[in-house]
Protein backbone atom coordinates (compact mmCIF):
# COMPACT_ATOMS: atom_id res chain seq x y z
CA UNK A 1 0.00 0.00 0.00
CA UNK A 2 1.23 3.49 -0.76
CA UNK A 3 2.02 5.69 2.18
CA UNK A 4 0.25 9.03 2.19
CA UNK A 5 1.55 11.88 4.31
CA UNK A 6 0.69 15.53 4.29
CA UNK A 7 3.60 17.89 4.58
CA UNK A 8 2.86 21.19 6.33
CA UNK A 9 1.95 24.09 4.11
CA UNK A 10 4.68 26.65 3.91
CA UNK A 11 3.90 29.39 6.40
CA UNK A 12 0.37 28.13 6.98
CA UNK A 13 -0.87 26.17 9.97
CA UNK A 14 -4.43 27.33 9.34
CA UNK A 15 -5.97 30.13 7.37
CA UNK A 16 -7.23 31.74 10.56
CA UNK A 17 -3.66 32.07 11.81
CA UNK A 18 -1.76 32.26 8.53
CA UNK A 19 -0.69 35.28 6.49
CA UNK A 20 -3.69 37.38 5.51
CA UNK A 21 -2.77 37.53 1.86
CA UNK A 22 -3.29 33.81 1.39
CA UNK A 23 -7.07 33.96 1.59
CA UNK A 24 -9.52 36.83 1.97
CA UNK A 25 -11.59 36.53 5.13
CA UNK A 26 -14.95 36.14 3.27
CA UNK A 27 -13.68 32.79 1.99
CA UNK A 28 -13.13 31.40 5.47
CA UNK A 29 -15.29 28.34 6.04
CA UNK A 30 -16.31 29.17 9.60
CA UNK A 31 -15.42 32.16 11.70
CA UNK A 32 -17.34 31.25 14.85
CA UNK A 33 -16.87 27.51 15.34
CA UNK A 34 -14.54 26.71 18.22
CA UNK A 35 -12.65 23.45 18.53
CA UNK A 36 -14.03 21.35 21.37
CA UNK A 37 -12.94 17.73 21.28
CA UNK A 38 -10.59 15.48 19.32
CA UNK A 39 -13.07 14.63 16.57
CA UNK A 40 -13.96 18.23 15.80
CA UNK A 41 -10.28 19.20 16.00
CA UNK A 42 -9.38 16.51 13.45
CA UNK A 43 -12.12 17.44 11.01
CA UNK A 44 -11.46 21.15 11.41
CA UNK A 45 -7.82 20.50 10.54
CA UNK A 46 -8.92 18.99 7.21
CA UNK A 47 -11.23 21.93 6.60
CA UNK A 48 -8.40 24.40 7.19
CA UNK A 49 -6.17 22.47 4.78
CA UNK A 50 -8.82 22.67 2.06
CA UNK A 51 -9.31 26.35 2.80
CA UNK A 52 -5.58 26.94 2.42
CA UNK A 53 -5.53 25.46 -1.09
CA UNK A 54 -8.12 27.92 -2.43
CA UNK A 55 -5.79 30.82 -3.33
CA UNK A 56 -3.31 28.45 -4.94
CA UNK A 57 -6.01 27.19 -7.29
CA UNK A 58 -7.64 30.55 -8.02
CA UNK A 59 -4.83 33.09 -7.83
CA UNK A 60 -1.75 31.25 -9.06
CA UNK A 61 -0.60 32.55 -12.44
CA UNK A 62 1.18 29.31 -13.28
CA UNK A 63 -1.12 26.77 -14.95
CA UNK A 64 1.12 23.95 -13.77
CA UNK A 65 0.90 25.07 -10.14
CA UNK A 66 -2.87 25.46 -10.41
CA UNK A 67 -3.13 21.88 -11.62
CA UNK A 68 -0.88 20.68 -8.81
CA UNK A 69 -3.14 22.29 -6.21
CA UNK A 70 -6.24 21.18 -8.08
CA UNK A 71 -5.05 17.59 -7.69
CA UNK A 72 -4.22 18.18 -4.04
CA UNK A 73 -7.63 19.70 -3.33
CA UNK A 74 -9.37 16.76 -5.01
CA UNK A 75 -7.12 14.27 -3.16
CA UNK A 76 -7.90 15.78 0.23
CA UNK A 77 -11.63 16.43 -0.23
CA UNK A 78 -12.40 13.03 -1.78
CA UNK A 79 -10.78 11.18 1.11
CA UNK A 80 -12.28 13.46 3.74
CA UNK A 81 -15.83 13.11 2.41
CA UNK A 82 -15.86 9.32 2.21
CA UNK A 83 -14.23 8.96 5.64
CA UNK A 84 -16.94 11.15 7.16
CA UNK A 85 -19.65 9.07 5.53
CA UNK A 86 -18.15 5.80 6.74
CA UNK A 87 -17.15 6.85 10.27
CA UNK A 88 -18.76 10.10 11.43
CA UNK A 89 -22.27 10.00 10.00
CA UNK A 90 -23.06 6.50 11.35
CA UNK A 91 -22.02 7.83 14.79
CA UNK A 92 -24.52 10.67 14.39
CA UNK A 93 -27.24 8.18 13.48
CA UNK A 94 -26.41 6.04 16.51
CA UNK A 95 -26.03 8.67 19.21
CA UNK A 96 -28.26 11.63 18.28
CA UNK A 97 -32.05 11.77 18.47
CA UNK A 98 -32.14 13.56 15.12
CA UNK A 99 -29.02 11.79 13.89
CA UNK A 100 -30.62 10.03 10.94
CA UNK A 101 -32.02 13.28 9.56
CA UNK A 102 -28.73 15.07 10.21
CA UNK A 103 -26.67 12.38 8.52
CA UNK A 104 -29.04 12.28 5.55
CA UNK A 105 -28.79 16.05 5.19
CA UNK A 106 -24.99 15.89 5.28
CA UNK A 107 -24.88 13.01 2.79
CA UNK A 108 -27.09 14.95 0.39
CA UNK A 109 -24.76 17.93 0.67
CA UNK A 110 -21.81 15.62 0.08
CA UNK A 111 -23.45 14.19 -3.02
CA UNK A 112 -23.75 17.62 -4.62
CA UNK A 113 -20.15 18.40 -3.68
CA UNK A 114 -18.95 15.07 -5.09
CA UNK A 115 -20.69 15.75 -8.39
CA UNK A 116 -19.06 19.17 -8.59
CA UNK A 117 -15.70 17.73 -7.57
CA UNK A 118 -16.01 15.09 -10.28
CA UNK A 119 -16.51 17.81 -12.90
CA UNK A 120 -13.67 19.88 -11.46
CA UNK A 121 -11.15 17.03 -11.38
CA UNK A 122 -11.63 16.51 -15.12
CA UNK A 123 -10.91 20.13 -16.07
CA UNK A 124 -7.64 21.64 -17.22
CA UNK A 125 -6.36 24.89 -15.78
CA UNK A 126 -6.96 26.66 -19.09
CA UNK A 127 -10.56 25.52 -19.47
CA UNK A 128 -13.08 28.40 -19.28
CA UNK A 129 -15.13 26.42 -16.73
CA UNK A 130 -12.16 25.83 -14.41
CA UNK A 131 -12.61 28.82 -12.10
CA UNK A 132 -16.45 28.96 -12.15
CA UNK A 133 -16.68 25.25 -11.37
CA UNK A 134 -14.20 25.50 -8.52
CA UNK A 135 -15.83 28.64 -7.10
CA UNK A 136 -19.27 26.99 -7.12
CA UNK A 137 -17.85 23.86 -5.49
CA UNK A 138 -16.04 25.89 -2.85
CA UNK A 139 -19.14 27.95 -2.06
CA UNK A 140 -21.22 24.82 -1.42
CA UNK A 141 -18.38 23.36 0.60
CA UNK A 142 -18.26 26.50 2.75
CA UNK A 143 -21.91 26.13 3.70
CA UNK A 144 -21.52 22.44 4.47
CA UNK A 145 -18.46 23.04 6.63
CA UNK A 146 -20.17 25.85 8.51
CA UNK A 147 -23.09 23.57 9.43
CA UNK A 148 -20.76 20.74 10.47
CA UNK A 149 -18.48 22.87 12.62
CA UNK A 150 -21.13 25.04 14.25
CA UNK A 151 -23.96 22.55 14.73
CA UNK A 152 -23.59 18.90 13.68
CA UNK A 153 -20.22 17.99 15.19
CA UNK A 154 -20.65 19.98 18.43
CA UNK A 155 -23.98 18.20 18.94
CA UNK A 156 -22.29 14.83 18.47
CA UNK A 157 -19.40 15.73 20.75
CA UNK A 158 -21.82 16.79 23.49
CA UNK A 159 -23.18 13.22 23.58
CA UNK A 160 -19.86 11.34 23.72
CA UNK A 161 -17.00 11.19 26.20
CA UNK A 162 -13.43 12.10 25.31
CA UNK A 163 -12.25 8.52 24.76
CA UNK A 164 -15.11 7.77 22.37
CA UNK A 165 -14.39 10.93 20.41
CA UNK A 166 -10.70 10.12 20.31
CA UNK A 167 -11.48 6.65 18.93
CA UNK A 168 -13.74 8.15 16.27
CA UNK A 169 -10.99 10.58 15.34
CA UNK A 170 -8.43 7.79 14.98
CA UNK A 171 -10.86 5.70 12.93
CA UNK A 172 -11.52 8.69 10.68
CA UNK A 173 -7.79 9.18 10.04
CA UNK A 174 -7.21 5.47 9.39
CA UNK A 175 -10.14 5.34 6.98
CA UNK A 176 -8.69 8.22 4.96
CA UNK A 177 -5.69 6.00 4.19
CA UNK A 178 -7.91 3.35 2.61
CA UNK A 179 -10.51 5.25 0.59
CA UNK A 180 -10.48 6.69 -2.96
CA UNK A 181 -8.49 9.82 -3.72
CA UNK A 182 -10.79 10.97 -6.55
CA UNK A 183 -14.49 11.72 -6.62
CA UNK A 184 -16.85 8.85 -7.50
CA UNK A 185 -20.35 10.36 -7.28
CA UNK A 186 -22.07 7.21 -8.56
CA UNK A 187 -20.74 5.06 -5.71
CA UNK A 188 -23.04 4.02 -2.83
CA UNK A 189 -23.44 6.66 -0.13
CA UNK A 190 -23.87 4.54 3.01
CA UNK A 191 -21.98 1.64 4.66
CA UNK A 192 -21.50 -1.24 4.15
CA UNK A 193 -21.88 -0.82 0.38
CA UNK A 194 -19.96 2.46 0.35
CA UNK A 195 -17.11 0.83 2.28
CA UNK A 196 -16.88 -2.03 -0.19
CA UNK A 197 -16.98 0.28 -3.20
CA UNK A 198 -14.34 2.54 -1.65
CA UNK A 199 -11.97 -0.35 -1.05
CA UNK A 200 -12.31 -1.41 -4.69
CA UNK A 201 -11.84 2.08 -6.14
CA UNK A 202 -9.00 3.24 -3.92
CA UNK A 203 -6.17 1.12 -5.40
CA UNK A 204 -6.96 2.35 -8.92
CA UNK A 205 -6.97 5.98 -7.78
CA UNK A 206 -3.72 5.58 -5.87
CA UNK A 207 -1.90 4.04 -8.81
CA UNK A 208 -3.08 6.90 -11.02
CA UNK A 209 -1.91 9.40 -8.38
CA UNK A 210 1.66 8.32 -9.04
CA UNK A 211 1.40 9.91 -12.47
CA UNK A 212 -0.39 13.07 -11.35
CA UNK A 213 1.38 16.28 -10.43
CA UNK A 214 1.14 17.53 -6.86
CA UNK A 215 2.73 20.53 -5.12
CA UNK A 216 6.36 19.77 -4.43
CA UNK A 217 6.27 21.13 -0.87
CA UNK A 218 2.67 20.68 0.26
CA UNK A 219 1.56 17.54 -1.53
CA UNK A 220 1.21 13.93 -0.40
CA UNK A 221 4.16 11.58 -0.41
CA UNK A 222 3.07 8.79 -2.78
C-alpha positions as CSV (number, residue, x, y, z in Angstrom):
1,X,0.0,0.0,0.0
2,X,1.2,3.5,-0.8
3,X,2.0,5.7,2.2
4,X,0.3,9.0,2.2
5,X,1.5,11.9,4.3
6,X,0.7,15.5,4.3
7,X,3.6,17.9,4.6
8,X,2.9,21.2,6.3
9,X,1.9,24.1,4.1
10,X,4.7,26.7,3.9
11,X,3.9,29.4,6.4
12,X,0.4,28.1,7.0
13,X,-0.9,26.2,10.0
14,X,-4.4,27.3,9.3
15,X,-6.0,30.1,7.4
16,X,-7.2,31.7,10.6
17,X,-3.7,32.1,11.8
18,X,-1.8,32.3,8.5
19,X,-0.7,35.3,6.5
20,X,-3.7,37.4,5.5
21,X,-2.8,37.5,1.9
22,X,-3.3,33.8,1.4
23,X,-7.1,34.0,1.6
24,X,-9.5,36.8,2.0
25,X,-11.6,36.5,5.1
26,X,-15.0,36.1,3.3
27,X,-13.7,32.8,2.0
28,X,-13.1,31.4,5.5
29,X,-15.3,28.3,6.0
30,X,-16.3,29.2,9.6
31,X,-15.4,32.2,11.7
32,X,-17.3,31.3,14.8
33,X,-16.9,27.5,15.3
34,X,-14.5,26.7,18.2
35,X,-12.6,23.4,18.5
36,X,-14.0,21.3,21.4
37,X,-12.9,17.7,21.3
38,X,-10.6,15.5,19.3
39,X,-13.1,14.6,16.6
40,X,-14.0,18.2,15.8
41,X,-10.3,19.2,16.0
42,X,-9.4,16.5,13.4
43,X,-12.1,17.4,11.0
44,X,-11.5,21.2,11.4
45,X,-7.8,20.5,10.5
46,X,-8.9,19.0,7.2
47,X,-11.2,21.9,6.6
48,X,-8.4,24.4,7.2
49,X,-6.2,22.5,4.8
50,X,-8.8,22.7,2.1
51,X,-9.3,26.3,2.8
52,X,-5.6,26.9,2.4
53,X,-5.5,25.5,-1.1
54,X,-8.1,27.9,-2.4
55,X,-5.8,30.8,-3.3
56,X,-3.3,28.5,-4.9
57,X,-6.0,27.2,-7.3
58,X,-7.6,30.6,-8.0
59,X,-4.8,33.1,-7.8
60,X,-1.7,31.3,-9.1
61,X,-0.6,32.6,-12.4
62,X,1.2,29.3,-13.3
63,X,-1.1,26.8,-14.9
64,X,1.1,24.0,-13.8
65,X,0.9,25.1,-10.1
66,X,-2.9,25.5,-10.4
67,X,-3.1,21.9,-11.6
68,X,-0.9,20.7,-8.8
69,X,-3.1,22.3,-6.2
70,X,-6.2,21.2,-8.1
71,X,-5.1,17.6,-7.7
72,X,-4.2,18.2,-4.0
73,X,-7.6,19.7,-3.3
74,X,-9.4,16.8,-5.0
75,X,-7.1,14.3,-3.2
76,X,-7.9,15.8,0.2
77,X,-11.6,16.4,-0.2
78,X,-12.4,13.0,-1.8
79,X,-10.8,11.2,1.1
80,X,-12.3,13.5,3.7
81,X,-15.8,13.1,2.4
82,X,-15.9,9.3,2.2
83,X,-14.2,9.0,5.6
84,X,-16.9,11.1,7.2
85,X,-19.7,9.1,5.5
86,X,-18.2,5.8,6.7
87,X,-17.1,6.9,10.3
88,X,-18.8,10.1,11.4
89,X,-22.3,10.0,10.0
90,X,-23.1,6.5,11.4
91,X,-22.0,7.8,14.8
92,X,-24.5,10.7,14.4
93,X,-27.2,8.2,13.5
94,X,-26.4,6.0,16.5
95,X,-26.0,8.7,19.2
96,X,-28.3,11.6,18.3
97,X,-32.0,11.8,18.5
98,X,-32.1,13.6,15.1
99,X,-29.0,11.8,13.9
100,X,-30.6,10.0,10.9
101,X,-32.0,13.3,9.6
102,X,-28.7,15.1,10.2
103,X,-26.7,12.4,8.5
104,X,-29.0,12.3,5.6
105,X,-28.8,16.0,5.2
106,X,-25.0,15.9,5.3
107,X,-24.9,13.0,2.8
108,X,-27.1,15.0,0.4
109,X,-24.8,17.9,0.7
110,X,-21.8,15.6,0.1
111,X,-23.5,14.2,-3.0
112,X,-23.8,17.6,-4.6
113,X,-20.2,18.4,-3.7
114,X,-18.9,15.1,-5.1
115,X,-20.7,15.7,-8.4
116,X,-19.1,19.2,-8.6
117,X,-15.7,17.7,-7.6
118,X,-16.0,15.1,-10.3
119,X,-16.5,17.8,-12.9
120,X,-13.7,19.9,-11.5
121,X,-11.2,17.0,-11.4
122,X,-11.6,16.5,-15.1
123,X,-10.9,20.1,-16.1
124,X,-7.6,21.6,-17.2
125,X,-6.4,24.9,-15.8
126,X,-7.0,26.7,-19.1
127,X,-10.6,25.5,-19.5
128,X,-13.1,28.4,-19.3
129,X,-15.1,26.4,-16.7
130,X,-12.2,25.8,-14.4
131,X,-12.6,28.8,-12.1
132,X,-16.5,29.0,-12.2
133,X,-16.7,25.2,-11.4
134,X,-14.2,25.5,-8.5
135,X,-15.8,28.6,-7.1
136,X,-19.3,27.0,-7.1
137,X,-17.9,23.9,-5.5
138,X,-16.0,25.9,-2.9
139,X,-19.1,28.0,-2.1
140,X,-21.2,24.8,-1.4
141,X,-18.4,23.4,0.6
142,X,-18.3,26.5,2.8
143,X,-21.9,26.1,3.7
144,X,-21.5,22.4,4.5
145,X,-18.5,23.0,6.6
146,X,-20.2,25.8,8.5
147,X,-23.1,23.6,9.4
148,X,-20.8,20.7,10.5
149,X,-18.5,22.9,12.6
150,X,-21.1,25.0,14.2
151,X,-24.0,22.5,14.7
152,X,-23.6,18.9,13.7
153,X,-20.2,18.0,15.2
154,X,-20.7,20.0,18.4
155,X,-24.0,18.2,18.9
156,X,-22.3,14.8,18.5
157,X,-19.4,15.7,20.8
158,X,-21.8,16.8,23.5
159,X,-23.2,13.2,23.6
160,X,-19.9,11.3,23.7
161,X,-17.0,11.2,26.2
162,X,-13.4,12.1,25.3
163,X,-12.2,8.5,24.8
164,X,-15.1,7.8,22.4
165,X,-14.4,10.9,20.4
166,X,-10.7,10.1,20.3
167,X,-11.5,6.7,18.9
168,X,-13.7,8.2,16.3
169,X,-11.0,10.6,15.3
170,X,-8.4,7.8,15.0
171,X,-10.9,5.7,12.9
172,X,-11.5,8.7,10.7
173,X,-7.8,9.2,10.0
174,X,-7.2,5.5,9.4
175,X,-10.1,5.3,7.0
176,X,-8.7,8.2,5.0
177,X,-5.7,6.0,4.2
178,X,-7.9,3.4,2.6
179,X,-10.5,5.2,0.6
180,X,-10.5,6.7,-3.0
181,X,-8.5,9.8,-3.7
182,X,-10.8,11.0,-6.6
183,X,-14.5,11.7,-6.6
184,X,-16.8,8.9,-7.5
185,X,-20.4,10.4,-7.3
186,X,-22.1,7.2,-8.6
187,X,-20.7,5.1,-5.7
188,X,-23.0,4.0,-2.8
189,X,-23.4,6.7,-0.1
190,X,-23.9,4.5,3.0
191,X,-22.0,1.6,4.7
192,X,-21.5,-1.2,4.1
193,X,-21.9,-0.8,0.4
194,X,-20.0,2.5,0.4
195,X,-17.1,0.8,2.3
196,X,-16.9,-2.0,-0.2
197,X,-17.0,0.3,-3.2
198,X,-14.3,2.5,-1.7
199,X,-12.0,-0.4,-1.0
200,X,-12.3,-1.4,-4.7
201,X,-11.8,2.1,-6.1
202,X,-9.0,3.2,-3.9
203,X,-6.2,1.1,-5.4
204,X,-7.0,2.4,-8.9
205,X,-7.0,6.0,-7.8
206,X,-3.7,5.6,-5.9
207,X,-1.9,4.0,-8.8
208,X,-3.1,6.9,-11.0
209,X,-1.9,9.4,-8.4
210,X,1.7,8.3,-9.0
211,X,1.4,9.9,-12.5
212,X,-0.4,13.1,-11.4
213,X,1.4,16.3,-10.4
214,X,1.1,17.5,-6.9
215,X,2.7,20.5,-5.1
216,X,6.4,19.8,-4.4
217,X,6.3,21.1,-0.9
218,X,2.7,20.7,0.3
219,X,1.6,17.5,-1.5
220,X,1.2,13.9,-0.4
221,X,4.2,11.6,-0.4
222,X,3.1,8.8,-2.8
